[in-house]
Amino acid sequence: MSQHADLVSMETKEYKMLIGGEWVDAAAGETIDIVTPIDRNKVIATTPRAREADADRAVTAARSAFPGWSQLPFQKRQEALLKIADRLEEEIEDLSALTALDTGNAIRTQARPEATNLVASFRYFAGLAGEVKGTTLPSGDGQLQYTRRQPLGVVAGILPWNSPLMIAGFKVPAALVAGNTMVIKAAEDAPLTILRLGEICAEVLPPGVLNVVTGYGAEIGEALVVHRDVDKVSFTGSTLVGHGVASKAGARLAHVSLELGGKSPCIVFPDSATEEVVDQVLLASRFARQSQSCTTGSRLFLHEDIHDKFLQMLVAKASKLRVGDPRSEETDIGCIINAKQYDRVQGYIDDGLSQEGVGVAYDGRESLDVGEPGFYHAPMILTQVSNDWRIAQEEIFGPVLAVIKWREEDDVVKMANDSHYGLAAFIFSQDLGAALRTAHRIDAGWVQVNQGGGQVVGQSYGGMKNSGIGREFSLEGMLEGFTQIKQINVKLT
């Protein structure tokens, strides 16, 4: 068993923060209790409750480390990231077990893939170390005109609770390999894997290059956003909070990237009522992640010719998903993160069920029998939904699928785009012409055709409209998000 797998039955562990290469308490000495979603009655850890003074300490440490780190030959930063990747690979099982405990994500369906993806991210961005380079212009014999790509400086990375390691993989290696130093703010509801990531990185990186702080978003998170010595804020979280981050960081003209919420359409054409497509739609629903994913295909648009048949197949497969202890290899669906989110999901379900004409194709709550005191929630599939209902317009972040009928392609495109979100979309058709035509018309930053997953490191990731600003997880994202261009013109004599 992993050293982290059985923390539920152990004494509460006291964690510290990583600042300037040292593990420290909050300046005020305050702590936050960490409750595992597996057992709503169990405090498994305490973490420091950081505030403004701690933000100052962390940013000062990152600023002090910046000159030495940014001026290294790129091969040295590359070597460091590769060493971290090797160490992370050795820790995949422990990181997976800790993720299950920390977030409630099932170890087989989400936690282990997340830890594995983190390793791939560090290796990928290590390979891009030499791509942080400029260009020369053909300006004639009397001029040398060239550009330099330079790191931004100190980056504050603010992480969510749903997939901490995966989102850290989007930000940390890209920022570091480009020569930036970082302060990472772990989500208060799921900080443990990020603290472990910091511990592993600290074995390799010079002090202050990567700092990890813990606490509430309204306290330490906001302190980092408004800090005058933070050059870039990279935020992943809700659209509501993202608006505040953009406003406050923008007020001092800091660089900002935002990966926010989504209400992604999943469109099935009449030629695609197959078992394979049902499997992919189920993957897009993110039920195996409790639908606690910004890319969840939470609006399922079924063509009226196949609506009943497809729904019958989907319900048959959804009903076989096992909700249970996320540490078990037999579990498909783990836990909702906390009581607040659990109640929020229930509130959306109550609202959906109150709508006139709504149908219930599947309510997994009726047979849910986990026998554990955690925040367990089975999938819910609602039919005859109108695209203007709250359950079709607002991000629930829970396993609730809204099914909407369509007939004409123009109509389904219009409904799909009738949202202030624009993060992801899923299109299913055996006619690739129709599929690609539709994909090109959908307002989303990340579109999957005939698959419910498909994301790999190296693909630009980010949203349109209120789903965000900027791109991550790619060469383009690294260059645009974590470097800036300096133009140098030289008169030759």
C-alpha positions in Angstrom: 0.0 0.0 0.0 1.2 3.5 -0.7 2.5 5.6 2.2 -0.5 7.9 1.5 -3.2 5.4 0.8 -4.3 4.8 4.4 -4.0 8.4 5.8 -7.7 8.2 6.6 -7.0 5.8 9.5 -3.8 7.6 10.7 -3.1 10.7 12.8 -3.6 14.1 11.3 -0.4 15.1 9.4 0.9 18.6 9.7 2.2 20.1 6.5 4.3 23.2 5.9 4.8 25.5 2.8 7.8 25.7 0.5 9.3 29.2 0.4 12.9 29.9 -0.7 13.8 26.2 -0.4 12.6 25.9 3.2 9.5 24.4 4.7 7.8 27.0 6.8 4.6 27.8 8.7 2.4 30.7 7.9 3.7 33.9 9.4 0.6 34.2 11.6 0.9 30.6 12.7 -2.7 29.8 11.5 -3.7 26.5 9.9 -6.5 25.0 7.8 -8.0 21.6 8.4 -8.0 19.3 5.3 -11.0 16.9 5.2 -10.8 14.0 2.7 -13.9 13.7 0.5 -13.7 9.9 1.2 -14.8 10.5 4.8 -16.6 13.8 5.6 -15.9 13.4 9.3 -12.1 12.9 9.0 -9.4 15.6 9.1 -6.4 14.0 7.5 -4.0 17.0 7.5 -3.5 20.6 8.4 -1.8 23.1 6.1 -0.7 26.7 6.7 -3.2 29.5 6.3 -1.0 31.9 4.3 -1.8 35.6 4.0 -0.3 38.8 2.6 2.9 38.5 4.6 3.5 35.0 3.2 2.8 36.1 -0.3 5.6 38.7 0.2 8.0 36.1 1.5 7.2 33.7 -1.4 7.4 36.4 -4.1 10.6 37.8 -2.7 12.2 34.3 -2.8 11.1 33.8 -6.4 12.4 37.3 -7.4 15.8 36.6 -5.7 16.1 33.3 -7.6 15.0 34.7 -10.9 18.4 36.2 -12.2 20.3 33.0 -11.6 17.7 30.7 -13.0 16.8 32.8 -16.0 20.5 33.3 -17.0 21.3 29.6 -17.0 22.1 28.0 -20.4 18.8 26.4 -21.5 20.4 22.9 -21.3 20.7 23.3 -17.5 17.0 24.0 -17.1 16.3 21.2 -19.4 18.4 18.8 -17.3 16.5 19.9 -14.1 13.1 19.2 -15.6 14.2 15.8 -16.8 15.5 14.9 -13.4 12.1 16.0 -11.9 10.3 13.9 -14.5 12.3 10.9 -13.5 11.6 11.4 -9.8 7.9 12.0 -10.5 7.8 8.7 -12.5 9.1 6.8 -9.5 6.3 8.4 -7.4 3.4 7.7 -9.7 1.7 5.2 -7.5 2.1 7.3 -4.4 1.0 10.4 -6.2 -2.1 8.5 -7.5 -3.0 7.3 -4.0 -2.6 10.8 -2.5 -4.7 12.3 -5.4 -7.5 9.8 -4.6 -7.4 10.8 -0.9 -7.0 14.5 -1.6 -9.5 15.0 -4.4 -11.8 12.0 -4.4 -10.9 11.2 -7.9 -10.9 7.4 -8.6 -7.4 6.0 -8.8 -7.8 4.0 -12.0 -10.0 6.3 -14.0 -8.5 9.7 -13.0 -5.8 9.8 -10.3 -3.2 7.6 -12.0 -3.7 9.1 -15.5 -3.3 12.5 -13.9 0.0 11.6 -12.2 1.2 9.9 -15.4 0.3 13.0 -17.4 2.3 15.2 -15.1 5.5 13.2 -15.9 4.8 13.6 -19.6 4.3 17.3 -19.2 7.7 17.8 -17.6 9.4 15.7 -20.3 7.7 17.5 -23.1 8.5 21.0 -21.9 12.1 19.9 -21.1 12.3 19.1 -24.8 11.2 22.6 -25.7 13.9 24.3 -23.7 15.9 25.3 -26.8 12.8 26.7 -28.5 12.8 29.9 -26.4 14.7 31.8 -29.1 14.4 34.8 -31.3 14.7 35.7 -34.9 16.9 37.9 -37.1 15.6 40.1 -39.9 17.3 40.5 -43.3 18.0 44.2 -42.8 21.1 44.8 -45.0 24.8 45.1 -44.3 24.6 48.2 -42.1 22.1 46.7 -39.5 21.7 43.8 -37.2 18.1 43.4 -36.2 17.1 40.6 -34.0 14.7 39.6 -31.2 15.1 37.8 -27.9 12.5 35.8 -26.1 12.8 36.5 -22.4 11.0 35.1 -19.4 8.4 37.3 -17.8 9.8 37.0 -14.3 7.8 35.8 -11.3 4.7 33.8 -12.2 1.9 33.1 -9.7 0.1 29.9 -10.6 -3.3 29.5 -8.9 -4.6 25.9 -9.1 -8.0 24.4 -8.7 -9.1 21.4 -6.6 -10.5 19.1 -9.3 -7.3 18.0 -11.0 -4.3 19.7 -9.1 -1.5 17.6 -10.6 -2.8 17.8 -14.2 -3.2 21.6 -14.0 0.2 22.0 -12.4 1.5 20.1 -15.4 0.0 22.7 -17.7 1.8 25.6 -15.9 4.9 24.6 -13.9 7.2 23.0 -16.4 6.3 25.5 -19.2 7.0 28.5 -16.9 10.2 27.1 -15.5 11.8 25.9 -18.7 11.3 29.4 -20.2 13.3 30.8 -17.3 10.6 32.1 -15.0 10.4 31.5 -11.3 7.1 30.6 -9.6 4.8 30.8 -6.6 2.2 28.1 -6.8 -1.0 28.5 -4.7 -2.5 25.1 -4.0 -6.3 24.8 -3.7 -7.4 24.9 -0.1 -9.6 21.9 -0.6 -6.9 19.7 -2.3 -3.4 20.9 -1.5 -1.6 17.7 -0.6 -0.5 16.5 -4.0 0.9 19.9 -4.9 2.9 20.0 -1.6 4.3 16.7 -2.6 5.1 18.0 -6.1 6.9 20.9 -4.4 8.9 18.5 -2.3 10.1 16.5 -5.3 11.0 19.7 -7.3 12.9 21.1 -4.3 15.2 18.1 -4.5 16.4 19.4 -7.9 15.7 23.1 -8.3 17.7 25.9 -6.7 15.9 27.5 -3.7 13.2 30.0 -4.6 12.7 28.8 -8.2 9.5 27.0 -7.2 7.6 28.0 -4.1 4.3 26.4 -2.9 1.9 28.3 -0.6 -1.4 27.1 0.9 -4.5 28.9 2.1 -7.7 30.5 1.0 -8.1 32.1 -2.4 -9.6 35.3 -0.9 -6.5 35.7 1.2 -3.2 34.3 -0.2 -4.6 34.0 -3.7 -5.7 37.6 -3.9 -2.4 38.7 -2.3 -0.5 37.1 -5.1 -2.9 38.5 -7.8 -2.4 42.1 -6.6 1.3 41.8 -5.7 3.3 44.4 -7.5 6.3 42.1 -8.0 4.3 39.3 -9.7 4.7 39.6 -13.4 2.2 37.0 -14.5 -0.9 35.4 -13.0 -1.9 32.0 -14.5 -5.3 31.1 -13.0 -7.4 28.0 -13.5 -10.8 28.0 -11.8 -14.4 29.3 -12.0 -15.4 32.0 -14.4 -16.8 34.1 -11.5 -13.4 34.2 -9.7 -11.6 34.5 -13.0 -13.3 37.8 -13.7 -12.0 39.1 -10.4 -8.5 37.9 -11.1 -8.4 39.5 -14.5 -9.7 42.8 -13.1 -7.3 43.0 -10.2 -4.2 41.8 -12.1 -5.1 43.9 -15.1 -5.4 47.0 -13.0 -1.6 46.9 -12.6 -1.1 45.7 -16.2 0.2 42.3 -15.2 0.2 39.5 -17.7 -2.8 37.1 -17.2 -4.0 33.8 -18.5 -7.3 32.3 -17.5 -8.7 28.8 -17.9 -12.2 29.0 -16.7 -15.5 27.1 -16.8 -17.4 25.4 -19.5 -20.8 24.1 -20.5 -19.6 22.0 -23.4 -21.9 20.7 -26.2 -21.8 17.0 -27.2 -23.4 16.7 -30.6 -24.4 13.3 -32.0 -25.5 13.0 -35.7 -28.1 10.5 -36.8 -25.5 8.1 -38.3 -23.7 7.6 -35.0 -26.0 5.6 -32.8 -23.3 3.0 -32.2 -21.8 1.3 -29.1 -18.4 2.9 -29.8 -19.9 6.4 -29.9 -21.9 5.7 -26.7 -18.6 4.8 -25.0 -17.0 8.1 -26.2 -20.0 10.2 -25.1 -19.8 8.6 -21.7 -16.1 9.5 -21.6 -17.0 13.1 -22.7 -19.6 13.2 -19.8 -16.7 12.9 -17.4 -18.9 10.8 -15.1 -15.7 9.0 -14.1 -14.4 12.3 -12.8 -17.7 13.1 -11.0 -18.1 15.5 -14.0 -15.8 17.8 -12.0 -14.0 18.9 -15.2 -14.2 22.1 -17.1 -14.4 20.1 -20.4 -17.4 18.0 -19.4 -19.7 17.5 -22.3 -22.7 18.3 -20.1 -25.2 19.2 -22.9 -25.9 16.1 -25.0 -27.6 17.1 -28.3 -29.1 13.9 -29.8 -30.7 13.9 -33.2 -34.4 13.1 -32.9 -34.0 10.1 -35.3 -31.7 8.3 -32.8 -32.7 10.0 -29.6 -34.5 7.1 -27.9 -32.2 4.3 -29.2 -29.0 6.2 -28.2 -30.4 7.1 -24.8 -31.3 3.5 -24.1 -27.7 2.4 -24.8 -26.2 5.3 -22.8 -28.3 4.5 -19.7 -27.4 0.8 -20.0 -23.7 1.7 -19.8 -24.0 4.5 -17.2 -25.9 2.1 -14.9 -22.9 -0.2 -14.8 -20.5 2.4 -13.6 -19.4 1.7 -10.0 -19.5 4.5 -7.5 -17.2 3.9 -4.5 -14.0 4.4 -2.6 -11.6 6.2 -5.0 -8.7 4.2 -3.7 -10.1 1.0 -5.1 -9.1 -0.3 -8.5 -12.7 -1.5 -9.0 -14.2 2.0 -8.7 -15.2 4.0 -11.7 -16.6 7.1 -10.0 -15.2 8.6 -6.8 -16.3 11.5 -4.6 -17.5 15.1 -4.9 -14.9 17.3 -3.4 -16.8 18.7 -0.4 -20.1 19.3 1.3 -20.6 22.7 -0.4 -20.1 21.3 -3.9 -22.3 18.2 -3.1 -25.2 20.5 -2.0 -24.6 22.7 -5.1 -25.1 19.7 -7.4 -28.2 18.6 -5.5 -29.6 22.1 -5.9 -29.2 22.0 -9.7 -30.9 18.6 -9.8 -33.8 19.9 -7.7 -34.1 22.9 -10.1 -34.0 20.6 -13.2 -36.6 18.3 -11.8 -38.9 21.2 -11.1 -39.1 22.2 -14.8 -42.3 21.3 -16.6 -41.8 18.4 -19.1 -38.4 17.2 -17.8 -37.8 13.5 -18.1 -35.5 11.3 -16.0 -33.7 8.8 -18.1 -31.4 7.7 -15.3 -31.1 8.5 -11.6 -28.2 6.6 -10.2 -29.0 7.8 -6.7 -31.8 5.3 -6.4 -29.4 2.4 -6.3 -26.4 4.1 -4.7 -25.2 2.1 -1.8 -21.5 2.9 -1.1 -21.6 2.3 2.6 -19.0 5.1 3.2 -19.4 8.5 4.9 -18.0 10.4 1.9 -19.5 12.8 -0.7 -20.6 10.1 -3.1 -22.9 11.0 -6.0 -24.2 8.8 -8.8 -24.8 10.1 -12.3 -28.1 11.7 -13.4 -29.4 11.9 -17.0 -32.3 14.3 -17.6 -34.2 14.4 -20.9 -36.6 16.8 -22.7 -34.4 19.6 -21.5 -34.7 23.1 -23.0 -31.4 24.8 -23.8 -32.4 27.9 -21.8 -32.9 26.0 -18.5 -30.3 26.6 -15.8 -29.1 23.0 -16.0 -28.3 23.6 -19.7 -26.7 27.0 -19.2 -24.8 27.0 -16.0 -21.8 24.9 -15.0 -22.9 22.3 -12.5 -19.5 20.6 -11.9 -21.3 17.4 -11.0 -22.5 14.2 -12.8 -25.6 15.7 -14.3 -26.2 15.3 -18.1 -28.8 17.4 -19.9 -30.2 15.8 -23.0 -31.6 18.0 -25.8 -33.2 16.9 -29.1 -32.3 18.5 -32.4 -33.2 18.0 -36.1 -31.5 20.6 -38.3 -27.7 21.2 -38.3 -28.1 25.0 -38.2 -30.3 24.7 -35.2 -28.0 22.5 -33.2 -25.0 24.8 -34.0 -27.1 27.8 -32.8 -28.0 26.0 -29.6 -24.5 24.8 -29.0 -23.2 28.4 -29.3 -26.0 29.8 -27.2 -23.8 29.9 -24.1 -21.4 32.4 -22.6 -18.9 29.5 -22.3 -16.6 28.3 -25.1 -14.1 25.8 -23.7 -14.8 22.4 -25.3 -17.1 20.6 -27.7 -17.6 17.1 -29.0 -18.9 16.2 -32.4 -19.9 12.6 -33.5 -20.6 11.8 -37.1 -19.5 9.1 -39.6 -19.6 11.9 -42.3 -16.3 13.7 -41.6 -17.4 16.5 -43.8 -20.4 17.2 -41.6 -18.3 16.7 -38.5 -15.6 19.1 -39.5 -18.0 21.6 -40.8 -19.8 21.6 -37.5 -16.5 21.7 -35.5 -15.4 24.8 -37.4 -18.7 26.5 -36.6 -18.7 25.8 -32.8 -17.3 28.6 -30.6 -14.9 26.5 -28.5 -11.2 26.5 -28.0 -10.9 22.7 -27.8 -13.0 20.5 -30.2 -13.0 16.7 -30.3 -14.3 14.8 -33.3 -15.5 11.3 -32.8 -13.8 11.0 -29.5 -14.6 12.0 -25.9 -11.0 12.5 -24.8 -8.0 13.0 -27.1 -6.1 15.5 -25.1 -2.3 15.0 -25.2 0.6 17.2 -24.2 1.6 19.6 -26.9 -1.9 20.6 -27.9 -2.9 24.2 -27.2 -5.5 24.2 -24.5 -7.8 27.1 -23.5 -11.2 28.6 -24.1 -13.2 31.2 -25.9 -15.7 33.7 -24.6 -16.1 33.4 -20.8 -14.1 30.2 -20.7 -10.8 32.0 -20.6 -7.9 34.0 -22.1 -4.7 32.5 -23.4 -3.5 29.0 -24.1 -1.4 26.5 -22.2 0.0 22.9 -22.5 1.8 23.5 -25.8 4.8 25.2 -27.5 2.6 28.1 -28.5 1.2 28.3 -25.0 4.7 28.4 -23.4 6.0 31.1 -25.8 2.9 33.3 -25.7 2.1 32.7 -22.0 5.5 32.7 -20.3 7.9 34.8 -22.4 7.9 38.3 -24.0 9.8 39.6 -27.1 12.5 42.2 -27.0 13.5 43.7 -30.3 17.2 44.8 -30.6 18.4 46.9 -33.5 22.2 47.5 -34.0 23.8 49.9 -36.4 27.0 48.2 -37.6 30.1 50.4 -38.2 
